[in-house]
Amino acid sequence: MEETKEIQEQRDLLNAKYRREIPKAGELWRHFKDNAYKIIACPVMHTETREFYCVYQALYGSYGIYCRPLDMFMSEVDHEKYPQVQQEYRFERKQV
């Protein structure tokens, strides 16, 4: 299913906000703890709060499906808490 013009406009605004591209359905992203995930849907808007979310599926274990606020999904790794981590962001697109 192709994105509507409205979703494309939202995506453009969010890309500018985060200064990098937000996830798209079907893409593979890697968490800084080295687990892989497939994007199910993004951006997804909460009907009450209007907050944006990302829905994704683990590609390991029980293959659970998760939902996380987009701000958190796109955030930088807390290098004070995880000084050994080389990855800049909590989630980064996997290069295929």
Secondary structure, DSSP 8 states (H G I E B T S, - for coil): ----HHHHHHHHHHHHHHTS----TT-EEEETTS-EEEEEEEEEE-TTT--EEEEEEESSTT--EEEEEHHHHT-B--TTT-TT---SBSEEE---
